[in-house]
Amino acid sequence: MKDAMVRRQKIRVKTLMLLSIFLTVTVGFTATIGFMMWQWMAQQEVLAKKHIRQIAEVQALQVSKQLDSALTAARDMGNSALALREAGVTDRQSLNQLLIHYLSAYPQFLSMSMAFEPNAFDDKDAVWAGQSGEDPAGRYARYVDRDATGKPALHLLTDIETPGSGDYYLLPKQRHKDVIIEPYIYPYNGVDVMLTSIAAPIMRDGQFLGSVTSDFSLATLQSTIGAIKPWTGTGYALLLSAGNNVVSSPDQRAAGKPYAGQIAGHDVTRINDPLLKEDVFITWQDIAVGNSQTPWKLAIVTPVSEVMAEAREMGAAQLGFSGGEPLVRQDLAELIGEGRRLGYYTNLITSGVGLTEARLDAFKAAGLDHIQLSFQDSSREINDFLTHTRTFELKQRVGEMIKARGWPMVMNVVIHRLNIEHIGRIIEMADALGAEYLELANAQYYSWALLNRDQLMPSREQLRRAEAVTDEWKARLAERMRILFVVPDYHEGKPKKCMNGWGNVFLTVTPDGTALPCHTARMLPGLDFPNVQEHSLRHVWFESEGFNHYRGTGWMKEPCASCEDKEKDYGGCRCQAYLLAADPDAADPVCPKSPHHEHVAAAIEQADTAAPSTRPLIFRDPKESRRLCGQD
């Protein structure tokens, strides 16, 4: 017991000393720990809002998946019926069996329906007209539900042409689009149930032939929404229909009634919430339903008091673990758990190597919020070549394990000349793995990437094609995946804001305790970076020379000092200035105003006109590291 208490105390001391966002394992290092800081109250709020919006996006995707399952079922059944028709199988009993089969396959649905336009299925409406149990005009219009014993029961649809009650048919007919019906009350087996219907039109050559609907109780969706506590167990979610009627709310009396509040956009705004009776941050996310163009809306509401309480000391908000490969840390689950106990949002960035079912279960139990899985390519050959491992199948399995435990799937692929032509297949692979987020991060040419720049930098034409392909996939997968395409700053023609501004929001602590404003800042000559074992974090952040040296704009010389964009890019990357201009105080050579811009222009020209370099890649390993440091 005493030993256990000592261990817990050590973990807490370690975490407090090394307030962090990134636990990084790199060659030559054991781990790197960093953290995102909120320097002033204004910055705290900005970063909090960004994080809340990310939470809202993830939750909206989860809700969207439940609605998509109903739409998928309706579309599939409509396509199956159309296939029967075009194959000459016009036996109406086949349609009846199709209805029964689909309802049996989807136990979460209360009922399903299918109706065709007059003579649209078999051109035999006159034959069926007047027969017992059939539509008076003989058209096919039926629905299936379950009787009191749970067995499927077929019924005749009688209201398909009635405005209001027949909207599940009339609206797809009018719009030629998918339709989600406003929530309504319907008695199932004598019990009033709040439900909605998702209808998909049956179309052929632009002609409306009929409609298929999936009807489901909103109880499950309401339960899902009710369980959302977006900020460390506080706050709530609110779901509205396209008509702004309340689908789910902590106030159960509001369900089915018009929403009384104001609906803002995706921006996170601050309001006084009538339910919590305090100031909250609120953001709205659209939940698209097929091509209906009538999205539902999800609001994420978080108490300002809870959000800002996490910043009352130094403001650490997010704790992440990254690489290299953080899984070599055997105490990773303990670190995650301690971070969670302290109120951090925790994330893991990993190659998947060393990740097992048991470790994933331990991370889940410890409270890990999400995992980002890195791939190198969509093909085994390139992936394994770039990693010097045989890990492609392993990464696939890891992706499945992550999804199986309910984490959002976030994938990252570094893009360069060796894989840029595969970008469509990479996105397709991410979709097959169920990724909600995919970051296609073009290589930034620092450190080892700079050594291999001639082999890795794509041409402008390759980059243009890749971005076009990505845009096509973005449109195709907009309902289920967010894709971020990061252009290399060489090709953008303007510098990126270094770490969102030097000493502005980010701090990294290396394994020996050295605090850095970015991962590679230690390469810069003449700077003294403090150690958290010798100085308080407050001293590190506010007083140390290393963190103040390039903070703001006062350090700048021309052309940065008089540039109208200096408050936007803060002079660009200091490490890139040092690597390309041999002067960390210089303007980032990516900028066209830099006197050293010719280095970047020459590299782009080389990528555009020269044949790909045949020089072997220089891989990062202990031998090459020692050689480059002059130790061999």
LUMTIDREN-765816 format. One record per residue (C-alpha): residue in one letter; x, y, z negated. Coordinates in steps of 0.02 Angstrom, whole numbers, padded with zeros to 5 digits, always signed. Each point is the difference from the previous one (the first is absolute). Example, Ala and Ser with C-alpha at 12.3 -4.5 7.8 and 13.67 -1.06 7.14 Angstrom:
BEGIN
A+00615-00225-00390;S+00069+00172+00033;
This chain:
BEGIN
M+00000+00000+00000;K+00140+00120-00048;D+00094-00040+00162;A-00158+00033+00101;M-00025+00168-00085;V+00182+00046+00036;R-00022-00048+00183;R-00158+00107+00016;Q+00087+00146-00082;K+00145-00015+00122;I-00118+00000+00148;R-00087+00157-00062;V+00164+00090-00031;K+00061-00052+00172;T-00157+00061+00085;L-00002+00166-00091;M+00183+00030+00040;L-00019-00048+00182;L-00169+00077+00043;S-00019-00064+00172;I-00082-00025+00166;F+00120-00114+00093;L+00092-00153-00066;T+00118-00031+00145;V+00121-00141+00025;T+00131+00038+00133;V+00167-00075+00046;G+00122+00054-00132;F-00139+00046-00121;T-00101-00098-00124;A-00151+00115-00003;T-00052+00179+00027;I-00139+00079-00098;G-00081+00165+00046;F-00161+00094-00034;M-00114+00129+00074;M-00010+00153-00108;W-00124+00143-00011;Q+00107+00151-00035;W-00136+00127-00033;M-00188-00010-00026;A-00034+00049+00179;Q+00111-00140+00063;Q-00079-00122-00121;E-00170+00036+00072;V+00060-00014+00181;L+00078-00169-00028;A-00146-00062-00104;K-00119+00046+00140;K+00107-00091+00127;H+00000-00156-00107;I-00188+00010-00029;R-00029+00012+00186;Q+00107-00156+00028;I-00104-00092-00129;A-00159+00056+00088;E+00064-00061+00169;V+00039-00173-00070;Q-00168-00015-00087;A-00094+00059+00155;L+00084-00138+00101;Q-00057-00129-00126;V-00181+00061+00010;S+00010+00008+00189;K+00048-00184+00007;Q-00161-00050-00087;L-00104+00097+00124;D+00104-00065+00145;S-00040-00180-00045;A-00186+00034+00029;L+00034+00088+00164;T+00115-00140+00058;A-00133-00130-00037;A-00132+00098+00096;R+00114+00027+00149;D+00054-00183+00004;M-00178-00063-00004;G-00050+00121+00138;N+00146-00058+00108;S-00046-00182-00033;A-00180+00031+00054;L+00061+00090+00155;A+00116-00145+00041;L-00146-00121-00011;R-00103+00109+00117;E+00138+00016+00128;A+00034-00186-00008;G-00182-00034+00045;V-00042-00069-00173;T-00164+00090-00024;D-00079-00116-00127;R-00066+00115-00136;Q+00028-00137-00129;S+00185+00029+00030;L-00021+00181-00056;N-00095-00058-00154;Q+00141-00119-00044;L+00126+00138+00031;L-00088+00111-00126;I-00005-00139-00129;H+00183-00043+00029;Y+00062+00177-00022;L-00100+00031-00158;S+00067-00163-00071;A+00177+00054+00044;Y-00020+00166-00091;P-00074-00034-00172;Q+00027+00183-00048;F-00137+00054+00123;L-00182-00001-00050;S-00063-00016+00177;M+00044+00020+00184;S-00107+00043+00150;M+00006-00004+00188;A-00118+00079+00124;F+00005+00016+00189;E-00080+00122+00119;P-00152-00068+00098;N+00058-00144+00111;A+00182+00041-00037;F+00049-00173-00064;D-00089-00128+00109;D-00127+00097+00105;K-00135-00112-00075;D-00092+00119-00116;A-00165-00037+00092;V+00019-00186-00035;W+00018+00031-00187;A-00130+00137-00014;G-00151-00050-00105;Q+00080-00159-00067;S-00017-00035-00187;G+00142+00075-00102;E+00065+00102+00145;D+00006+00185+00038;P-00168+00053+00078;A+00093+00060+00156;G+00113-00152+00000;R+00166+00091-00026;Y+00136-00074-00109;A+00005+00092-00167;R+00042-00099-00158;Y+00090+00012-00164;V+00062-00130-00124;D+00009+00016-00189;R+00000-00125-00144;D-00151-00066-00090;A-00013-00021-00188;T+00101-00162+00010;G+00140+00081+00101;K-00044-00086+00164;P+00002+00105+00162;A-00172+00054+00055;L-00043+00072+00172;H-00126+00140+00021;L-00071+00106+00138;L+00056+00182+00013;T-00152+00111+00013;D+00066+00178-00022;I+00139+00018+00129;E-00089+00138+00094;T-00058+00094-00156;P+00101+00158-00038;G+00076-00011-00173;S-00027-00183-00042;G+00063-00051+00172;D+00155+00112+00002;Y+00111-00154-00003;Y-00060-00029+00179;L-00051+00172+00062;L+00161+00091-00047;P+00121-00122+00087;K-00117+00009+00149;Q+00006+00189+00004;R+00184+00022-00038;H+00079-00155+00079;K+00111-00001-00155;D+00018-00093-00163;V-00117+00064-00135;I+00005-00006-00190;I-00173+00025-00073;E-00031+00114-00146;P-00022-00099-00164;Y-00176-00061-00029;I-00099-00109-00120;Y-00070-00166+00060;P-00084-00138-00101;Y+00093-00164+00016;N-00096-00144-00076;G-00099+00122-00104;V+00151+00098-00062;D+00035+00178+00060;V+00177+00009+00069;M+00098+00153+00057;L+00083-00044+00163;T+00064+00063+00166;S+00005-00071+00174;I+00138+00011+00127;A-00061-00017+00179;A+00102-00035+00155;P-00074+00022+00175;I+00008-00141+00126;M+00063+00085+00158;R+00038-00058+00176;D+00064+00117+00136;G-00057+00151-00098;Q-00177-00069-00020;F-00078-00027-00171;L-00066-00179-00014;G-00035-00015-00185;S+00063+00022-00177;V+00072-00107-00141;T+00000+00049-00183;S+00085-00057-00159;D-00095+00046-00158;F+00088-00003-00168;S-00033+00053-00178;L+00095+00152-00058;A+00025-00078-00172;T+00171-00074+00045;L+00058+00162+00081;Q-00063+00098-00150;S+00096-00117-00115;T+00159+00027+00102;I-00021+00189-00004;G-00042-00002-00185;A+00162-00093-00040;I+00109+00136+00079;K+00092+00094-00136;P+00124+00094+00106;W+00117+00075-00128;T+00068-00119-00132;G-00172-00062-00044;T-00089+00168+00007;G-00109+00091+00126;Y-00126-00078+00116;A-00053-00023+00181;L-00159+00060+00086;L-00072-00074+00160;L-00121+00093+00113;S-00091-00056+00156;A+00009+00092+00165;G-00156+00095-00052;N+00088+00053-00162;N-00108-00113-00108;V+00084-00075-00153;V+00046-00183+00024;S+00106-00021-00156;S+00032+00116-00147;P+00039-00017-00185;D-00171+00079-00022;Q-00109-00148+00052;R-00154+00111+00004;A+00073+00092+00150;A+00005-00155+00113;G-00105+00024+00156;K-00025+00186-00031;P+00076+00147+00096;Y+00170+00053-00067;A-00018+00164-00094;G+00182+00053+00006;Q+00107+00076+00136;I+00096-00109+00122;A+00173+00064+00041;G+00124-00071+00123;H+00153-00109-00021;D+00093+00134-00097;V+00008-00026-00187;T-00096+00139-00086;R-00028+00045-00181;I-00178+00015-00066;N-00096-00016-00162;D-00082-00171+00002;P-00177-00013-00071;L+00023-00184-00045;L+00166+00014-00092;K-00038+00178-00056;E+00178+00056+00033;D+00112+00058+00142;V+00042-00137+00125;F+00096-00025+00160;I-00113-00066+00138;T+00033-00057+00179;W-00115-00074+00132;Q+00042-00136+00125;D-00104-00050+00151;I-00043-00184+00015;A-00027-00035+00183;V-00121-00137+00053;G+00046-00064+00173;N-00038+00131+00133;S-00152+00067-00092;Q+00074+00174-00023;T-00103+00011-00160;P+00128-00038-00135;W-00040-00026-00182;K+00102+00099-00125;L+00103-00052-00150;A+00050+00125-00134;I+00141-00031-00123;V-00017+00100-00161;T+00140+00015-00128;P+00002+00105-00159;V+00125+00141+00011;S+00042-00024-00184;E+00055-00179+00028;V+00099+00038+00156;M+00095+00143-00074;A+00031-00086-00166;E+00127-00112+00086;A+00104+00154+00037;R+00005+00074-00174;E+00184-00041-00026;M+00103+00002+00160;G-00137-00052+00117;A+00047-00172+00064;A-00148-00066+00097;Q+00053-00146+00109;L+00115-00144-00039;G+00061-00103+00146;F+00122-00140+00030;S+00092-00005+00164;G+00154-00062+00089;G+00110-00071+00064;E-00092-00136-00092;P-00069+00034-00176;L-00052-00181-00022;V+00178-00043-00055;R-00048+00084-00163;Q-00061-00139-00112;D-00080+00127-00118;L-00104+00081+00137;A-00167-00058-00072;E+00049+00073-00169;L+00045+00167+00080;I-00165+00003+00095;G-00095-00037-00159;E+00089+00136-00097;G-00031+00125+00140;R-00183-00046+00000;R-00009+00018-00189;L+00069+00176+00016;G-00134+00045+00127;Y+00099-00005+00163;Y-00068-00049+00169;T+00115-00144+00047;N+00052-00064+00170;L+00125-00126+00068;I+00091+00014+00166;T+00075-00167+00048;S+00064-00109+00141;G-00093-00145-00081;V+00160-00100-00026;G-00012-00077-00173;L-00187+00030-00017;T-00095-00152-00062;E-00177-00036-00052;A+00054-00001-00182;R+00088+00168+00012;L-00148+00078+00089;D-00115-00061-00137;A+00119+00075-00129;F+00001+00167+00092;K-00190-00001+00011;A-00015-00034-00184;A+00125+00139-00036;G-00110+00125+00094;L+00091+00029+00165;D-00112+00113+00107;H+00062-00039+00176;I+00136-00084+00102;Q+00082+00060+00159;L+00072-00141+00106;S+00138+00037+00124;F+00021-00087+00168;Q+00133+00028+00132;D-00096-00060+00153;S-00147-00101+00063;S+00115-00137+00062;R+00097-00126-00101;E+00157+00027+00104;I+00018+00188-00026;N-00061-00005-00181;D+00124-00133-00050;F+00142+00078+00102;L-00020+00169-00085;T-00012-00074-00174;H+00134-00134+00023;T-00127-00119-00077;R-00136-00121+00050;T-00143+00091-00083;F-00132+00032+00133;E-00116-00141-00052;L+00032+00043-00182;K-00059+00179+00028;Q-00159-00066+00082;R-00035-00110-00152;V+00038+00143-00119;G-00125+00110+00093;E-00134-00132-00023;M+00042-00018-00185;I-00013+00188-00026;K-00170+00007+00084;A-00062-00150-00098;R+00027+00095-00162;G-00100+00150+00052;W+00141+00126+00024;P-00013+00121+00145;M+00119-00056+00136;V+00126+00135+00042;M+00128-00045+00134;N+00157+00092+00053;V+00103-00028+00157;V+00153+00104+00043;I-00007+00037+00187;H+00153+00013+00111;R+00062-00048+00173;L+00001-00187-00038;N-00184-00010-00044;I-00086+00155+00068;E-00063-00091+00155;H-00089-00124-00115;I-00100+00132-00092;G-00168-00062+00065;R+00039-00176-00058;I+00059+00068-00168;I-00166+00088-00026;E-00093-00156+00056;M+00098-00102-00127;A-00042+00124-00138;D-00184-00011+00046;A+00005-00189-00004;L+00073+00007-00176;G-00140+00116-00055;A+00107+00153-00030;E-00096+00156-00055;Y+00152+00112+00027;L+00143-00014+00123;E+00148+00117+00001;L+00100-00001+00162;A+00150+00098-00061;N+00123+00040+00139;A+00176-00017-00065;Q+00076+00159-00072;Y+00183+00007+00046;Y+00089+00014-00166;S+00125-00117-00081;W+00000-00172+00082;A-00123+00050+00133;L+00121+00138+00053;L+00139-00128+00022;N-00115-00097+00117;R-00085+00148+00083;D+00055-00040+00178;Q-00076-00174-00014;L-00158+00051-00094;M-00061+00168+00066;P-00142-00017+00126;S-00017+00110+00152;R-00129+00137+00010;E-00099-00105+00124;Q+00001-00150-00117;L-00060+00110-00141;R-00137+00076+00109;R-00064-00173+00051;A+00006-00063-00179;E-00099+00148-00065;A-00129-00022+00139;V-00020-00184-00041;T-00015+00043-00184;D-00136+00129+00036;E-00098-00131+00098;W+00009-00120-00147;K-00045+00138-00122;A-00163+00029+00093;R-00034-00187+00012;L+00034-00036-00184;A-00061+00162-00076;E-00133-00090-00101;R+00119-00118-00089;M+00180+00061+00009;R+00091+00165-00023;I+00156+00011+00109;L+00137+00127-00033;F+00127+00029+00139;V+00155+00093-00062;V+00100+00083+00140;P+00190+00011-00025;D+00048+00179-00036;Y+00128-00006+00143;H-00146-00008+00122;E-00115+00119-00093;G+00119+00145+00029;K-00024+00067-00176;P+00068-00052-00167;K-00099-00091-00133;K-00020+00072-00173;C+00129-00094-00102;M-00092-00103-00134;N-00140+00128+00010;G+00128+00127-00057;W+00159-00032-00098;G-00039-00018-00185;N-00183+00034+00035;V-00097-00161-00029;F+00121-00146+00001;L+00134-00069-00116;T+00098-00161+00014;V+00101-00082-00137;T+00134-00123+00054;P+00047-00157-00099;D+00137+00090-00093;G-00121+00136-00052;T+00050+00134+00126;A-00147+00110+00046;L-00015+00052+00183;P-00124+00109+00096;C+00002-00127+00143;H+00064-00176+00027;T+00158+00050+00094;A+00044+00166-00083;R+00152-00076-00083;M+00094+00006+00167;L+00002+00190-00005;P+00167+00073-00056;G+00020+00125-00140;L-00161-00037-00095;D-00010-00057-00179;F-00151-00108-00034;P-00050-00030-00181;N-00025-00167-00086;V-00160-00038-00094;Q+00098-00093-00133;E+00088+00162-00044;H-00134+00132+00034;S-00186+00016-00025;L-00110-00012+00152;R-00055+00179-00030;H+00182+00056+00012;V+00024-00106+00157;W-00150+00076+00087;F+00005+00181-00053;E+00180+00039-00045;S+00124-00114+00089;E+00109+00069+00138;G-00034-00148+00115;F-00189+00029+00001;N+00009+00188+00013;H+00135+00013+00133;Y-00115-00016+00152;R-00165+00037-00086;G-00102+00137+00086;T+00078+00110+00134;G+00129+00108-00092;W+00145-00114+00048;M-00028+00018+00187;K+00116+00080+00125;E-00037+00046+00180;P-00093-00049+00103;C-00111-00068-00141;A+00006+00155-00111;S-00097+00108+00123;C-00106-00138+00080;E-00189+00017-00009;D-00015-00188-00033;K+00116-00009-00149;E-00145-00021-00122;K-00067-00142+00109;D+00153-00109+00029;Y+00120+00066-00136;G+00144-00015+00123;G-00030-00184+00035;C+00101-00147-00064;R+00159+00040-00097;C+00073-00172+00029;Q-00029+00012+00188;A+00082+00172+00001;Y+00150-00075-00087;L+00010-00151+00115;L-00018+00096+00164;A+00070+00172-00041;A+00123-00049-00139;D-00082+00135-00106;P-00143-00037-00121;D-00041+00188-00005;A-00028+00008+00188;A-00166+00000+00090;D-00058-00176+00041;P+00071-00031+00176;V-00170-00066+00054;C-00056+00183+00005;P+00028+00083+00170;K+00063+00155-00092;S+00144-00097-00078;P+00172+00032+00078;H+00025-00189-00014;H-00159-00047+00093;E+00103-00064+00147;H+00038-00157-00101;V-00185-00043-00005;A-00030+00052+00180;A+00144-00110+00057;A-00069-00150-00095;I-00172+00024+00082;E+00079+00016+00171;Q+00102-00157-00032;A-00160-00095-00045;D-00089+00066+00155;T+00132-00027+00132;A+00127-00128-00054;A-00017-00187+00004;P-00033-00077-00171;S+00160-00020-00097;T+00074-00174+00002;R+00098+00031-00159;P-00058-00118-00137;L-00102+00073-00141;I+00094+00036-00160;F-00101-00087-00133;R-00001+00059-00180;D+00092-00130-00101;P+00136+00003-00135;K+00142-00024+00126;E-00053+00145+00113;S-00037+00109-00151;R+00176-00023-00067;R+00075+00029+00173;L-00094+00162+00026;C+00051+00060-00173;G+00182-00035+00045;Q+00015-00140-00127;D+00049-00133+00128;
